[in-house]
Amino acid sequence: MRDKILTNATELFLNYGFKSVTMDDLANKIGISKKTIYQHFDNKTKLVEATTLYIFDLISQGIDCICALDKNPIEEIYQIKKFVMEHLKDEKSSPQYQLQKYYPKIFETLKDKQFSVMQKCVINNLERGVNTGLYRETINIDFIARIYFSSVLSLKDKTLFPQKDFSMTMLMDNYLEYHLRGICTPKGLEILTKHINR
Protein backbone atom coordinates (compact mmCIF):
# COMPACT_ATOMS: atom_id res chain seq x y z
CA MET A 1 0.00 0.00 0.00
CA ARG A 2 2.88 2.37 0.79
CA ASP A 3 4.21 2.01 -2.79
CA LYS A 4 0.74 2.59 -4.21
CA ILE A 5 0.43 5.80 -2.17
CA LEU A 6 3.88 6.94 -3.33
CA THR A 7 3.30 6.30 -7.04
CA ASN A 8 -0.07 8.07 -6.96
CA ALA A 9 1.29 10.97 -4.88
CA THR A 10 4.17 11.32 -7.37
CA GLU A 11 1.77 11.60 -10.29
CA LEU A 12 -0.43 14.17 -8.51
CA PHE A 13 2.47 16.28 -7.22
CA LEU A 14 4.18 16.40 -10.63
CA ASN A 15 0.94 17.31 -12.38
CA TYR A 16 -0.47 19.82 -9.89
CA GLY A 17 2.36 20.80 -7.55
CA PHE A 18 3.27 20.00 -3.95
CA LYS A 19 1.23 22.86 -2.49
CA SER A 20 -1.96 22.31 -4.50
CA VAL A 21 -2.50 18.60 -3.81
CA THR A 22 -4.27 17.76 -0.53
CA MET A 23 -4.39 14.47 1.37
CA ASP A 24 -8.08 14.33 0.39
CA ASP A 25 -7.14 14.57 -3.30
CA LEU A 26 -4.72 11.68 -2.90
CA ALA A 27 -7.18 9.53 -0.90
CA ASN A 28 -9.87 10.12 -3.55
CA LYS A 29 -7.51 9.26 -6.41
CA ILE A 30 -6.50 5.94 -4.84
CA GLY A 31 -9.95 5.18 -3.45
CA ILE A 32 -8.84 4.83 0.17
CA SER A 33 -9.43 6.79 3.37
CA LYS A 34 -7.11 9.53 4.58
CA LYS A 35 -6.61 7.42 7.70
CA THR A 36 -4.91 4.74 5.56
CA ILE A 37 -2.46 7.33 4.20
CA TYR A 38 -1.69 8.51 7.75
CA GLN A 39 -0.87 4.92 8.75
CA HIS A 40 2.09 5.13 6.36
CA PHE A 41 2.95 8.86 6.51
CA ASP A 42 2.51 10.94 9.70
CA ASN A 43 1.68 14.13 7.79
CA LYS A 44 1.87 15.76 4.36
CA THR A 45 5.46 16.93 4.91
CA LYS A 46 6.57 13.33 5.49
CA LEU A 47 4.71 12.28 2.33
CA VAL A 48 6.32 15.09 0.29
CA GLU A 49 9.74 14.06 1.61
CA ALA A 50 9.19 10.38 0.74
CA THR A 51 7.83 11.29 -2.70
CA THR A 52 10.79 13.50 -3.62
CA LEU A 53 13.19 10.72 -2.61
CA TYR A 54 11.13 8.22 -4.60
CA ILE A 55 11.27 10.42 -7.73
CA PHE A 56 14.99 11.07 -7.16
CA ASP A 57 15.78 7.33 -6.91
CA LEU A 58 13.69 6.53 -9.97
CA ILE A 59 15.46 9.16 -12.08
CA SER A 60 18.93 8.29 -10.72
CA GLN A 61 18.44 4.62 -11.65
CA GLY A 62 17.26 5.60 -15.13
CA ILE A 63 20.29 7.85 -15.64
CA ASP A 64 22.62 5.04 -14.49
CA CYS A 65 21.04 2.72 -17.07
CA ILE A 66 21.55 5.30 -19.84
CA CYS A 67 25.19 5.86 -18.81
CA ALA A 68 25.77 2.08 -18.82
CA LEU A 69 24.86 2.01 -22.55
CA ASP A 70 28.19 3.77 -23.24
CA LYS A 71 26.83 5.96 -26.05
CA ASN A 72 28.88 8.87 -27.34
CA PRO A 73 28.78 11.65 -24.71
CA ILE A 74 26.69 14.05 -26.84
CA GLU A 75 23.97 11.48 -27.54
CA GLU A 76 24.09 10.47 -23.85
CA ILE A 77 23.34 14.02 -22.67
CA TYR A 78 20.31 14.28 -24.96
CA GLN A 79 19.02 10.85 -23.97
CA ILE A 80 19.27 11.74 -20.27
CA LYS A 81 17.41 15.01 -20.93
CA LYS A 82 14.64 13.13 -22.75
CA PHE A 83 14.33 10.56 -19.95
CA VAL A 84 14.22 13.20 -17.19
CA MET A 85 11.69 15.35 -19.07
CA GLU A 86 9.38 12.36 -19.57
CA HIS A 87 9.50 11.53 -15.87
CA LEU A 88 9.04 15.10 -14.68
CA LYS A 89 6.14 15.64 -17.10
CA ASP A 90 7.72 18.85 -18.46
CA GLU A 91 7.18 20.29 -14.95
CA LYS A 92 3.80 21.78 -15.84
CA SER A 93 3.13 22.57 -12.19
CA SER A 94 6.66 23.83 -11.34
CA PRO A 95 7.11 21.24 -8.55
CA GLN A 96 10.73 22.26 -7.93
CA TYR A 97 9.68 25.90 -7.44
CA GLN A 98 6.85 24.91 -5.08
CA LEU A 99 9.15 22.57 -3.18
CA GLN A 100 11.66 25.39 -2.69
CA LYS A 101 8.96 27.81 -1.55
CA TYR A 102 6.84 25.62 0.75
CA TYR A 103 9.25 22.84 1.82
CA PRO A 104 12.70 24.53 1.87
CA LYS A 105 14.38 21.88 4.06
CA ILE A 106 13.29 19.05 1.75
CA PHE A 107 14.37 21.16 -1.25
CA GLU A 108 17.89 21.64 0.19
CA THR A 109 18.26 17.92 0.98
CA LEU A 110 17.14 17.02 -2.54
CA LYS A 111 19.48 19.62 -4.06
CA ASP A 112 22.46 18.09 -2.22
CA LYS A 113 21.53 14.62 -3.46
CA GLN A 114 21.01 15.89 -7.01
CA PHE A 115 24.39 17.64 -6.91
CA SER A 116 26.31 14.51 -5.91
CA VAL A 117 24.61 12.35 -8.57
CA MET A 118 24.85 14.98 -11.31
CA GLN A 119 28.48 15.79 -10.54
CA LYS A 120 29.45 12.15 -10.94
CA CYS A 121 27.43 11.78 -14.14
CA VAL A 122 28.51 15.08 -15.74
CA ILE A 123 32.20 14.64 -14.82
CA ASN A 124 32.12 11.16 -16.33
CA ASN A 125 30.47 12.55 -19.49
CA LEU A 126 33.03 15.36 -19.77
CA GLU A 127 36.00 13.02 -19.26
CA ARG A 128 34.70 10.61 -21.90
CA GLY A 129 34.07 13.52 -24.26
CA VAL A 130 37.67 14.70 -23.88
CA ASN A 131 39.06 11.14 -24.25
CA THR A 132 37.07 10.51 -27.44
CA GLY A 133 38.04 13.86 -28.96
CA LEU A 134 34.48 15.27 -28.91
CA TYR A 135 35.20 17.86 -26.19
CA ARG A 136 38.19 20.19 -26.04
CA GLU A 137 41.18 18.95 -24.01
CA THR A 138 41.61 22.37 -22.38
CA ILE A 139 38.23 22.46 -20.55
CA ASN A 140 38.21 22.67 -16.75
CA ILE A 141 36.05 19.63 -15.98
CA ASP A 142 35.23 20.41 -12.34
CA PHE A 143 34.29 24.01 -13.17
CA ILE A 144 32.06 23.02 -16.10
CA ALA A 145 30.33 20.27 -14.10
CA ARG A 146 29.43 22.82 -11.39
CA ILE A 147 28.31 25.46 -13.90
CA TYR A 148 26.17 22.79 -15.59
CA PHE A 149 24.43 21.93 -12.31
CA SER A 150 23.79 25.55 -11.30
CA SER A 151 22.51 26.39 -14.80
CA VAL A 152 20.05 23.49 -14.87
CA LEU A 153 18.76 24.58 -11.44
CA SER A 154 18.36 28.19 -12.57
CA LEU A 155 16.31 27.10 -15.62
CA LYS A 156 13.63 26.04 -13.12
CA ASP A 157 13.45 29.52 -11.59
CA LYS A 158 10.05 30.82 -12.70
CA THR A 159 10.96 34.46 -11.96
CA LEU A 160 13.94 34.22 -14.33
CA PHE A 161 12.13 32.11 -16.93
CA PRO A 162 8.35 32.69 -16.70
CA GLN A 163 6.39 29.65 -17.83
CA LYS A 164 4.25 31.66 -20.24
CA ASP A 165 7.38 32.65 -22.18
CA PHE A 166 9.61 29.57 -21.82
CA SER A 167 8.63 25.90 -21.88
CA MET A 168 10.98 23.55 -20.02
CA THR A 169 11.64 21.63 -23.26
CA MET A 170 12.68 24.83 -25.05
CA LEU A 171 14.89 25.88 -22.13
CA MET A 172 16.63 22.50 -21.89
CA ASP A 173 17.18 22.23 -25.67
CA ASN A 174 18.65 25.73 -25.84
CA TYR A 175 20.77 25.23 -22.75
CA LEU A 176 22.22 21.89 -23.93
CA GLU A 177 23.15 23.36 -27.30
CA TYR A 178 24.73 26.36 -25.53
CA HIS A 179 26.64 24.05 -23.14
CA LEU A 180 27.89 21.72 -25.89
CA ARG A 181 28.90 24.45 -28.35
CA GLY A 182 31.14 25.85 -25.62
CA ILE A 183 33.06 22.60 -25.08
CA CYS A 184 32.94 20.66 -28.37
CA THR A 185 35.81 20.13 -30.77
CA PRO A 186 35.07 20.42 -34.54
CA LYS A 187 34.45 16.63 -34.49
CA GLY A 188 32.00 17.05 -31.60
CA LEU A 189 30.25 19.95 -33.35
CA GLU A 190 29.61 17.72 -36.38
CA ILE A 191 27.80 15.19 -34.17
CA LEU A 192 25.92 17.98 -32.36
CA THR A 193 24.77 19.56 -35.64
CA LYS A 194 23.57 16.18 -36.95
CA HIS A 195 21.66 15.60 -33.71
CA ILE A 196 20.00 19.05 -33.79
CA ASN A 197 19.07 18.71 -37.49
CA ARG A 198 17.62 15.26 -36.83
Secondary structure, 3 states (H helix, E strand, C coil): CHHHHHHHHHHHHHHHCCCCCCHHHHHHHHCCCHHHHHHHCCCHHHHHHHHHHHHHHHHHHHHHHHHHCCCCHHHHHHHHHHHHHHHCHHHCCCHHHHHHHHCHHHHHHHHHHHHHHHHHHHHHHHHHHHHCCCECCCCCHHHHHHHHHHHHHHHCCCCCCCCCCCCHHHHHHHHHHHHHHHHECHHHHHHHHHHHHC
